[in-house]
């Protein structure tokens, strides 16, 4: 998978901004990206602190741009742009104060075209990464939410690789049926980027009417809306997980389904199911979890776990930059 993403970046050079430039994990990933030569990192932070931390860790960041919000020469213009974007919701001073923080400053570097993508969250919360993106980058036309998906990868004993997509496991707590439509279509698009031919299962505790309740209705109604909005997408629901992946169960419960028994893109009814589901696959199923990949924004911006390591930063940087349209 990563070979394909790296080739995308080689064919179309891009810049990614890291909002926490003096974090040792960011610096190690930056060092590896500099050596790789296929993606250009930008670091946010005080230059002397960033370079001192890099030297301490033995990381070569020579030639990497380091932007300090306190000394950024185009700050006045950036403040003016942000005031216009916020349309009376923030004063000039409030915008200037916000832009002293790496999350807002880095997001504006993307908005103003200084960077193509952003990766944050090594020390910031998910909300602190997503909020500036919603306020400044905003959602794509026709989209009302930002959602997320995890790419799950497992190397099997026979040498084959299994790649799945799961959403939304990180952002939307209790999506309504219209939200599920956006999540499913966005996740299918994300799946394609990672080489998956999406077969989308809309998951529930019910398969084709075997159970009843509001959440079942929500999933069933969302499925019909998806079919209308994306008629070429292979999608079905409501499906229990066993029916979505087992051909034996699918034959018994929904043998005419175009997805049951062979699903590879799974849409959960709420964040409880999604978060639990992907972590079961990760911890008991032996899948590596890459994400969350944010969907629905006008530019690729992604959030790290605060418990991430340098390998995860490196991998997510590649994933994030490759998502740029």
Secondary structure as UniProt FT lines:
FT   HELIX           2..11
FT   STRAND          15..18
FT   TURN            21..22
FT   HELIX           24..36
FT   STRAND          40..44
FT   HELIX           47..57
FT   TURN            62..63
FT   STRAND          65..67
FT   TURN            69..71
FT   TURN            73..74
FT   HELIX           75..86
FT   TURN            87..88
FT   HELIX           92..98
FT   TURN            99..100
FT   HELIX           102..111
FT   TURN            112..113
FT   STRAND          117..120
FT   HELIX           126..132
FT   HELIX           133..137
FT   TURN            141..142
FT   STRAND          147..155
FT   TURN            157..158
FT   STRAND          161..167
FT   HELIX           177..193
FT   TURN            194..195
FT   STRAND          199..203
FT   TURN            208..209
FT   HELIX           214..229
FT   TURN            231..232
FT   STRAND          234..239
FT   HELIX           241..245
FT   HELIX           247..253
FT   TURN            255..256
FT   TURN            260..261
FT   STRAND          265..267
FT   HELIX           271..283
FT   STRAND          288..295
FT   STRAND          300..303
FT   TURN            306..307
FT   HELIX           310..322
//
